[in-house]
Amino acid sequence: MLHMHRRQFGANDNTLMPINWRRGLFRVWILLSMAWVMGWAVYLMLYAIQGGFDRNPTLFDVPVLLLGPPLALLAFGAAAIWAVRGFKPGGLF
């Protein structure tokens, strides 16, 4: 599961390790999404503790605020990857 590509000790062939861009960018998206949700959750909790909510938020206000931008960023990233792949020769889609 956590198999890592490692070079042998003393190998100095100056070759580059392959980079898995899809996995790396997905992990960056996960971290940014978690930071977004945690930041807004803390802000909303502090705001509620101070008595900032004079009305009850509707059912969709908080989920859209917390989950909307991360999902939009995921959709944008998927669309950007799709667009870049369109420039590869020989590709249909």
N, C-alpha and C positions, 0 to 999 in steps of 0.2 A: 504494500500500500504506500509506504513512504520510501520507495526505491528511488535513490538519487543517482544520477550519472556522475561518476567520480573518475578522475584521471588516476592512472597508476602513479605510485610514488616515484619521483625522479623523471617522469615523462615531461620532456620539454620540446614538444613538437609544434608549439605555437598554433594549434588548431583551435577554432572557436567551438564552444559548446553550443548545441542547438537550443534555441529559445522557443518555448511554447507560448506564443503571444496570446492565444485565446484564453488559456488557463490563467496567465498572469493578469491580463486585463479584467477577466471575470473576478479575480480575487481583489483587484483594486476597486472594482465596482461594489463588491460586497462590503469592503471597508468604508468606502465613501457613503454607501447607503446606511450602514449601521451608525456612522457618525451623524448623518442627517437626522435619522429617526431619534437617536438618543438626545441630540441637541434640542430638537423641538419638543420632545417629551419632557425634558427637564424644564425648558422654558414654560411650557403649558402648566406643569405642576406648580412651579413658583408663582405663576400668574394666578392660578386658581387659589393658592394658599393666601395670597394677598387680597382675595376677594374681587378679582378682576372679571369674573364671569357674572354678569347681572342677569343673563338669560342662559338657558340650557342650549348648548350647541346642537344643531340638528344632527341626525344620524350620520350624515356623510361628510360633515365638516372636518372632523379630526382625521379619519382615515384618508381622505383626499389630501390633506395637508402633510401627513406623515408618509404616505406611500406613493402619492402621485409623482413627485419629482424623481425619486429613484426609478420608478417604472418607466417614466419618460426618458431618463438617461439610458436605461437598458435598451429601450426601443430605438433611440438615436444611435447607440453603439452598434446594434444589430444592422440598422439601415446603412451605417457608414461602412461596416465590413462588407455588406452586400454590394455597395457601390464600388468599393475598391476592388473586389473580386471581379467585377464586370470589366475591368481593364486587362485582366489576364487573357492572353491569346488562347484561342481554342475553347473558351468556355461559353456555354449556352446561356446560363443565367449567372 
